[in-house]
Amino acid sequence: MAQYLISVWHDGDYEVDFEGDDIQRIVAQVDAFNQEVMDAGAWVFGGGLEPRNATTVFRPADGGASMTEGPYAKSKEQMGGFWIIEAPDLDAALEWGRKGALACEGPVEVRPFQSE
């Protein structure tokens, strides 16, 4: 089976309000989605990410690497989390992506890993 990255995307200024009703609903939906993926045997790995201000970037420089704080890409969007799944084909992966978008109530991107 092939592996796919399903990434969750948010607006660049997105911050989680852990006290809000919306996040409680979304967390419950995502937990149910996670369980469905696991029960189907498609789960490889997944997790949420800290906001992009927690990012550190390394760049090769003069035989070493320079380090800067903050995201690599200056973008209006940020990746908020991801799943790595195994699926028999792209259509099956796209169906998982559709279900993930509904659970998160936001956009997700489905991207295949390169084949060996």
C-alpha positions in Angstrom: 0.0 0.0 0.0 1.1 3.6 -0.6 1.5 6.2 2.1 -0.1 9.6 2.0 0.3 12.8 3.9 -3.0 14.5 4.9 -2.1 17.9 6.2 -4.4 20.3 8.0 -4.2 24.0 7.1 -5.2 27.2 8.9 -5.0 30.9 8.3 -1.6 32.4 9.3 -3.0 34.1 12.4 -4.9 31.0 13.6 -4.6 30.3 17.3 -6.4 27.5 19.2 -8.9 28.7 21.9 -8.9 25.7 24.2 -11.8 27.2 26.2 -14.1 27.7 23.2 -17.1 25.4 22.3 -15.9 25.2 18.7 -12.6 23.6 19.6 -14.3 21.1 22.0 -16.5 20.0 19.1 -13.7 19.8 16.6 -11.4 17.9 19.0 -14.2 15.3 19.5 -14.7 15.0 15.7 -11.0 14.6 15.1 -10.7 12.0 17.9 -13.5 10.0 16.2 -11.8 10.4 12.8 -8.5 9.2 14.3 -10.2 6.2 15.7 -11.9 5.4 12.4 -8.5 5.6 10.6 -6.9 3.3 13.2 -9.8 0.8 13.1 -9.5 0.6 9.3 -5.8 -0.2 9.6 -4.8 2.9 7.7 -3.1 4.8 10.5 0.7 5.3 10.4 1.2 8.4 12.4 -0.5 11.7 13.1 -0.4 14.8 15.3 -1.1 18.4 15.8 1.6 21.1 15.6 2.4 24.0 17.7 1.8 27.5 16.1 4.4 28.5 13.5 6.0 31.0 15.9 7.4 27.8 17.6 9.3 26.9 14.4 13.1 26.9 14.0 14.8 26.8 10.6 18.3 25.6 9.7 20.0 26.6 6.5 23.4 25.3 5.2 26.0 28.0 5.5 29.8 27.9 5.2 30.1 24.2 5.9 27.8 24.5 8.9 24.2 25.5 9.4 22.7 28.8 10.5 19.6 28.8 12.7 16.7 31.3 12.7 13.5 31.3 14.7 10.2 31.4 12.8 8.8 29.6 9.8 10.7 29.0 6.6 7.9 30.1 4.3 6.3 33.5 4.6 2.8 32.5 4.0 -0.8 33.4 4.7 -1.4 29.8 5.8 0.2 27.5 8.3 0.1 23.7 8.7 -1.7 22.9 11.9 -1.3 19.1 12.0 -1.1 16.0 9.8 -1.8 12.3 9.4 0.3 9.8 7.6 -1.9 7.0 6.3 -1.6 3.9 4.2 -4.2 3.4 1.5 -4.6 1.0 -1.4 -4.9 3.9 -4.0 -5.4 7.6 -4.4 -9.1 7.3 -4.4 -9.1 5.7 -0.9 -6.6 8.4 0.3 -8.9 11.2 -1.1 -11.8 9.7 0.9 -9.8 9.9 4.1 -8.9 13.5 3.2 -12.5 14.3 2.7 -13.4 12.8 6.1 -10.4 14.6 7.7 -11.6 18.0 6.3 -15.1 17.4 7.7 -13.6 16.5 11.1 -11.4 19.5 11.3 -13.9 21.8 9.7 -11.2 23.2 7.5 -9.0 22.5 4.5 -6.7 19.5 4.3 -4.3 18.6 1.6 -3.7 15.0 0.5 -0.3 14.3 -0.9 1.3 10.9 -1.9 4.8 10.0 -0.7 7.3 9.3 -3.5 7.3 5.6 -4.4 10.5 3.7 -3.8 
